[in-house]
Amino acid sequence: MRDEIRKIVGFWLELGLSGFRVDAVPFLLETAGIADRVDMAPHDWLCDLRGFLGRRQGDAILMGEVNLEPEEVRRFFGGEGGDELHMCLNFNLNQTMALAIVRADAGAMVHGMRALPSLPRDAQWGNFVRNHDEWSLDKLTEAEREEVFREFGRKEEMQLFGRGLRRRLPTMLDGDQARIRMVYGLMFSLPGAPVLFYGEEIGMSENLAIPGRMSVRSPMQWSDEENGGFSTAPGDSLRRPVVSGKRWGPAGVNVAAQRRDDGSLLNWIERLIRRRHETPEIAFGQWSVVPVQDPAVLAIRYNWDGRNVLTIHNLHSKPRTTSFKVAPADGWEGLIDLFGRGDFALAKNGTVTIELDGYGCRWFRVRRSGEAILL
């Protein structure tokens, strides 16, 4: 079986794949119930698979689905050398994000971030808003889960297994563009690497007519043509039906139309991806939560090689003005807005005051005295 897995991995790497999502890793490594002697420790096999992958293609990755408590997830990255999974999907932080969005209070996320264990040098978290399954809320308490259900999925048909939601974000937020963009801006700003599920970049809806967790796996909506441009086959012969309706179906949500609209979600997400690529501080830097008094505002500071970035998000629908102080020893001169909405100077006492729209999203690079502007 291990040899066959290597052959499959090698085959897809030859076709140009950049890596693999490894499904349900704890169960993949489970040896309970095997009568015969197992000649390799389960975690050694994961290490062996990573070695094979690296020899075939040095920049390919293994991204694991490990939905356990944070410290337990840490084991699947390997020892201090990080010789098992390159990345693990960050289910714990994803669930605290759901609670924070519902409450318009960043407290749950701050707690979730601080609960994350340190990782090996070359390991990373994979942060996401939604994936191809239900939005699992199993790590929340029953009361917290019910809180999210009341806001995002009151109807029983929207829920699954008593612990998850079978919906996509845009419909849960009733198409509120400012709130949708804030959530993705927040996700892209978290410690780790952003992971997007197809259709998120254009704001696709789920199709509750598709049973179970498959509801979010309807065909991609490329255009307003028949079957959303996904296929020219008769609609009733598709493996799964396209989302229907003028608002959420291909007539209202598709790639072709959004590519021609400068203000579309697709073009905004593309810009967000570019900014994230241009902000190595988030990928490699040490992070800290900036103390602010307003619970609706989450401010994160990243420091990498002497460079600093601040990301600030307002989880509330109403505008906010937030202030914080910078120690004079930091030598900060001002903040350069990475989305071009206006830079900020520091007050003499080191105070920074930032105005945020409802569901506002601001990213800044710190400019030190005497430095050239680094966008």
N, C-alpha and C positions, 0 to 999 in steps of 0.2 A: 504493500500500500504506500509506504514512504517513497519507494522508487517511482511509483506511478504518479504521485504528487509532484515529484521533481520533474518528470517528463512534461506534465501539464504546465508547470511554471515555466520551464524552458521554452515550450512551444509558444506561449503568449508573449514572452519576452522577445522572441525572434520577430514577432509581428509588431513590436514597438511599444508594448505596454510599459507604463512607468511604475507599476507596482500592483499590489493586491490588497483588497479588504478581506481580512480573515474573519470569517463568521464565527460567533459564539465560541471564542477561544477557550474559556474554561471547560466547556463540554468537549471540545475537540481533544483536549489533553486528558480527559477523564479515563482512568484505567479500571475503575470499580466494575466488577462483574466479569472481567476477563479471566477465564480459568487458567490459561497457560501463563508461563512466566513472560514478563515483558522485558525485552533485552535492552531497553533504553529508557532512562527517566524522561517523563513527558516534557519537562522544560529543556532538557538536553536536545530533544528532537526539534523544538522551536528554534534553539540556537543553531542547530545543524541546518535547518531550512533557511535561516537568515544568511548563514555562510554560503550556501549554494547560490542564493539569490545574488549576493554581493559579488561572487566570482563571475557570474554570468553577465551582470549589469550593475556596475558599482553605484549608480545613483537611484536604483529602484528601491521601493520601500514596501514594508509590511505594515498595514494599518489594521489594528485589531479591534474587534467588538468585545469589550470586557466590561460588562455592566455589574461591577462589584463596588464595594466601599473603596475610597481613594487609596488607602494603604495596601489593600489587596491587589488593586490594579497595578501598583508599583512593581510587583513581582514579575509581571509579564513583560516588562521592559528588559529584564535581565539584571545581572549584578551591576556593580558600579561602572563596569565597562559598557553596559547597555548592549548586550549581545543577543537579545531576542527581538521583540517587536520594535520597530522604529517609532511608531505612533500608536496611541490608543485613543479611541473616541471618548470624549469627555462627558459621559452620561451624567455624572454627578453635578457638574456645573451647569449643564443643559437644563436640568430639572430645577435648580435654584433660580435660573434665569426665567423660567416659566412663572414661578411664584413672584419674582420681582416685577415682571411685566404686569401681572394681574394686580398687584398691590400698589404699583407705582412707587415702590420703595426698594432701594438698592441693598437693604440690609441682608437679605437672604443671599445675594450674590457675593457680598463682601465675606460673609461667613463661609460660603462655598469655596471662594478663591483661597482663603487662608487655610482651609482644610486640605488643600492639595499638597501631596508630598513633593519633595525635591526629586528631580529626575537625573538620570545619567546625562553626560555632556551632549551626546548626539541624539537624545530622545526628545519627543515632543508630544504635547496634547493636540488632539484634533477637535477643535470647537465647531459646533454646528447648531443651527436653529431647528431644522427638521431633517429627518432622514427617510428612508424608503419603508420604514415600519411605522407603527403607531408612535405617538409622542409618549414614551414611557415615563410615568411619574411614580414609579415603584419606590424610589428612595425618599419621597415625601411622606409625612405622616398622613393618616387618613383624613384629618381635618384640613390639612394643607391641600391635599389632592382634591377634596370636595370644593375647596375655594377656587381652584383652577377650573374644575368641571363647571361650576356655576357661571364663570365668566366666559369660557371658551367652548363649552359643549354640554349644555343642559340636557339635550335630548339623549335618550339612551342609545339611539342609533349612531350617535357621534362618538360613543365611548367603546372601549374594547378591553376585555379581560378584567374589568373593574379597576384598572390601574393606568389606562392610557387613552389618548384621543386619536381618532383616525381622520384628522383634518390637517390641512395645510395652514400656514400662518395667515395669508391674506384674508381668507374667509373668517378665521377666528378674530381678526381685527377689523372685520367688515370693510375691507378695502381701504382703510385709512392710510394713505400714502406716507404721510409724515411719520406715523407710528411704525409702519413697516420698515421704512428706511432707517429709523432710529435703531430698531432691533438688529438689523443687519450691520449697521455701523458699530453697534455695541459688540456683536459677535466677532467682527473683524478686529476689534481692538483688544480682545482678551488675550492673556498669556497663552501662546500656542499658535497653531496654524488654522486658518479658516477652512471649513469644508462645506461645499454647496451641493445640494441635491438638485437634479435636473428640474427645470421649471421654476425654481426659486428666483432666478434672475429676471423673470418676466412676471412674477406674481400669479402663478397658476393656482387653480383651486383643486381640491380633492373631488372625487366623484363617489358619493356615498352609495350609488347604485352598484358599485363593485364591492363584492363581499369582503369583510374583514379588513386586515391591514393593507390589502391590495388597493384600497380606495384612493391612496395617494400615488398610485402607479399608472395613472391613465396616460394615453399617448401624448407625447410632446406636441405642443401647439406651435408649429412653425409658421403657419399663415392662416388666413381666413378661408382657405379653400376647403373642399370636402375632406373630412377626416383630419382637419387642421394641418394639411400638408404632410401628415405623417405617412400616409399610404394612399395609393390610388385604388386599392382593393375595395370592393363593396363594404359599406360600413358594418353590416351584420356579420362579416367574416373576420373582423379584427379580433385579436386575442382578448382585448379589453376595450370597452367603448370610450369614445372621446367625451370630455366634459360637455354638457349641453347648456343651452341658455345664452342670451345675448351678452349678459354681463361677464360671465366667467368662461364661456365657451370660446372657441377660436375666433369668433366674430369680434369679441371684445378684448381678448388677451392672446397675442401671438407675437412671435419674433419679428416677422417682416415689418409689421406696423411700428413696433417699438424701435427698430433700428433707424427708422426715418423720423423719429420724434426725439429731438434733443433733450426734452424734459422727461423722457420715459424712465421707468424703473430699470430697464435693461441698460440704458446708457449711464444711469447713476451707479449701478452695480459695477459696470466696467471701469468707471472712474475710481470707485472704491477699491477695486482689485489693484489698479495701478498705484494708488496711494499706499496700499499695504505693501506692495513690492518695493516701494521707495522708502519704506520706514523699517529698516533693519533693527531699530531699537526695540520694536515689539517682539520681533522674532528671537533676538539674542540677549536682550537687556534684562537687568534685574528690575522687577516691578514692585511698586508699593501703592497702597490706596492713599490718596491725598485726603486728609481730614476736611470735610465740609459739613456745615451744619444742616443743610437741607437733605432729608432722607431720600428725596426723589432724584438726587443728583449723584452719579457715580463718576468719580475722577480718579484716573490711574496714571501714575508717573512711571516712565521707563528710563533707565539709565544704562547706556552702553558705550563703552570706550570714551567716556567723557561727554557724550551727547545725550540730550534729554528730550523726551516727547511726553506731552500731556494729552490724554484723551478724556473728554468730558461729555456725558450723556444725561439728558433730562428724561426720566421715565414718566413724567407727568404731562397731561394735556395742556396745562397752563404754563406760560412763560416763567422763567426763573432767573434770578440774579444771584450768582454765587461768588463768594470771595474766599481767598485763602492767602496765607503768607508764605513767602520764600525767604529762607535764611540769607542774610547779606553775604555770607561766606560763599554762597553758590555762584555769585558773580553774574546773575542773570540780568540782562538788559531789557529783554522783551520777549514776546511770543509771536511766532510767525504762523499764520493760519494756513494749514496745509490744503484747505479747500477754498482758499481765496476769498474769504468773507470779511477780512479785516484783521490786521495785526493789533497787538496790545502792548503797551508800555507798562513798566512797573512803576508803582508809586514809590516815593522816597523811602517809605518804611518797609518796602518789599511786598506790599499787598497787590494781588492781582484780582480784579473784579471782572467777571465774565457774564455777559447776558446770553441767555439761552431761550430760543423759541420753545413753544410747546413741542415736546418730543424732539428737542434740539440735539444736534450732534456736532461737536467741535473737536478737531484735532489740531494740536499746536506743536511746533518744534521750538525749543528754547534757543534764543540767541544770546550768547554771552558777550560781554563787553570786549570790543576789538575784533570780533569774529565777522567774517563775511556772511551774507544771508545764505542759508542752506535750505532750499525748499524741500 
